[in-house]
Amino acid sequence: MSKDNNDSNKLNLKNITIKQETPKDIILEENWSKLMDKHELRYELWSILKLFNELNVTEISHLVKQSKSTVSRVLIGMENDRLLISRRGRKKPEDGEKIPPKYYRINVDLFPGNK
């Protein structure tokens, strides 16, 4: 093969761009900070859920000494931002509950290094 033929077979790496997209369900550290800064209570709720793993609104409101409505509003916002996930508990007839409690926990799937 001639030198000219070899040169034409070489890749011109200067014109190649590798684009790596971050999966949409992963929150990067700088995005996490922006999401957490939306409300001053978010850091405290995050810390409590990190410590206790899963709690309901009543349990959390006792720990942070805030009203259930405030805690619930902030937790729902964090869930909408995909920072937390929730599940419904079971009704306890002996407690007279009409609506089963909603339990919140940190969405560990968003942080691959934290599993």
C-alpha positions in Angstrom: 0.0 0.0 0.0 1.1 3.5 -0.7 1.5 6.1 2.0 -1.4 8.1 0.6 -3.7 5.1 0.8 -2.7 4.5 4.5 -3.4 8.1 5.3 -6.9 7.9 3.9 -7.7 4.9 6.0 -6.7 6.6 9.3 -9.4 8.1 11.4 -9.4 11.8 11.8 -9.9 11.9 15.6 -10.0 15.7 15.7 -13.5 15.6 14.2 -14.9 12.9 16.4 -16.9 13.9 19.4 -17.9 11.4 22.0 -21.1 12.3 23.7 -22.0 10.5 26.8 -25.4 11.2 28.2 -26.2 10.9 31.9 -29.3 8.8 32.5 -32.3 11.0 33.3 -32.9 9.2 36.6 -29.5 10.1 38.1 -29.2 13.3 40.0 -25.7 14.9 39.9 -24.3 16.5 43.0 -24.8 20.1 41.8 -28.4 19.3 40.8 -29.0 17.6 44.2 -27.8 20.8 46.0 -30.2 22.9 43.9 -33.1 20.6 44.7 -32.3 20.5 48.4 -32.0 24.3 48.6 -35.7 24.7 47.7 -36.7 24.6 51.3 -34.7 24.8 54.5 -36.4 21.8 56.0 -35.3 19.5 53.2 -31.8 18.9 54.6 -33.2 18.0 58.0 -35.8 15.6 56.5 -33.1 14.0 54.4 -30.8 13.5 57.4 -33.7 11.9 59.4 -34.6 9.6 56.6 -30.9 8.7 56.1 -30.8 7.8 59.8 -34.2 6.0 60.2 -34.5 4.7 56.6 -38.3 5.0 56.4 -40.8 7.0 58.4 -44.3 8.4 58.0 -45.4 12.1 58.2 -46.4 11.9 61.9 -43.2 10.3 63.0 -41.1 12.9 61.0 -43.1 15.8 62.3 -42.5 14.8 65.9 -38.7 14.6 65.2 -38.4 18.0 63.4 -41.0 19.7 65.7 -43.0 21.0 62.7 -46.6 20.7 61.8 -47.7 17.6 59.8 -49.0 19.9 57.1 -45.6 21.6 56.7 -43.7 18.3 56.7 -46.1 16.7 54.3 -45.9 19.6 51.9 -42.1 19.5 51.9 -42.0 15.7 51.6 -44.4 15.8 48.6 -42.1 18.4 47.0 -39.1 16.2 47.5 -41.0 13.2 46.1 -42.0 15.2 43.0 -38.3 16.1 42.6 -37.6 12.3 42.8 -35.4 12.7 45.9 -37.8 10.5 47.9 -40.1 7.6 47.2 -43.2 6.6 49.2 -45.5 3.8 49.9 -48.8 3.4 51.6 -48.9 1.5 54.9 -51.8 -0.7 56.1 -54.8 0.6 58.0 -54.9 -0.4 61.6 -58.6 -0.8 62.5 -57.8 -0.8 66.2 -56.2 2.7 65.9 -59.3 4.0 64.1 -57.3 5.2 61.1 -59.3 6.0 58.0 -56.4 6.6 55.7 -53.3 4.4 55.8 -50.1 6.3 56.6 -47.7 7.2 53.8 -44.1 6.2 54.4 -41.2 8.0 52.9 -37.6 6.9 52.2 -34.6 8.2 50.2 -34.7 7.2 46.5 -31.3 5.4 46.4 -31.7 4.5 42.7 -30.8 8.1 41.9 -27.4 7.8 43.5 -25.6 4.8 42.0 -22.6 5.1 44.3 -24.7 5.1 47.5 -26.3 1.6 47.1 
